[in-house]
Amino acid sequence: MAKRVPPPEWAPYVRELGQELHRRRIAAGLSQEQLAAAAGITRVTYGQLEKGLSKADAIANPSLATLVALSNVLHVDVTELIPKGAPDISAWR
């Protein structure tokens, strides 16, 4: 199965997610290293999520498990991290 590539309209949405992660991390008094380790991901992966990116400057598409792990460490519901007004990705294949 070919990997799905996020459409361009996904970029601003996932950047907003990254900004919310950053705000929540700072409010919790955690470093990127501390949050990433507690959530079971690498600091590099987490740092890229805050920028809305994944590997090689590609648009991030974090897994639900990653978002839930981050929300657990931040003591918030996962829905508080996810931006409102998701773009229409129904044609994304």
N, C-alpha and C positions, 0 to 999 in steps of 0.2 A: 504494500500500500504506500503510495506517495505521501510525503509529508505535506500537510496543508500550510500554505503561506498566508499569514494574515493580510487582509486588504489594507491599502493606505489609510483609510478612515479609522482603522483600529489604533493607529499610532497616538493621536491625541487622547483617546480614551484610556489607553494603558499608561500614558504619561501621567494622567490624572490619578490613576491608581498608585503609581510610584510616589507622587507628591503626598498622597494620603498616608502611605506607608511611612514616609519620611516624617511627617508631622506626628504621627502616633508613636514612632520610635523615639523621637526627641522628647515628647511629652512623658514617655515612660522612663526616660533617663538611661536608655540603652545605647550602646555603640552598635555599629553594623555587625561587628564580630560577635557580640553577645547575643543579639537577636537571631542572627543566622545560626549560630551554634545551638541555641535553645530550640529552634525550629527544625533543625536537622538538615540544613542546607549550607553551602559554603558562603563565606563572606563575599566572594567575587560574584556569585549568583545573586545574592541579595542586593549588592551594590548595583548590579545591572538592572534589577527590578525597580529600584528607586529611580532609575533613569528611563524606565520604560523600554529597556532593551534586553536582548538575550545575547547569545554568542554572535560575534562578528558584526556588531551593530545592527542585528536583525531586530524587528519589532518583537517585544516580549509577548508570550502567551503562557503565563504561569498555570500550572495545574491546579485543580480544585484542592487537592491534598496539600499543596504548598501554601495556598491562601488560608486554608483552615489551620494549618500548623502555625502560620504567622499570627493569625487572629487569636489563637489560643495563648501564645506567648504574650501578646499585647493585651490580653484580657478584654477583648471586644468581640462582638458577633461578626462573623465574616461579612455580613451584609453592610456593616459600617465601613468596610474597606473598599467595597466595590462601588465605583461611581454610578450615579444615576444617568439615565439617558443613553443606554448602550446603542452603538451604531447597528444598523441593519446588516447582519452578516449572513443572511439566508442564502445568498448566492456564493458564499465562500466555500470552495471545494478543494 
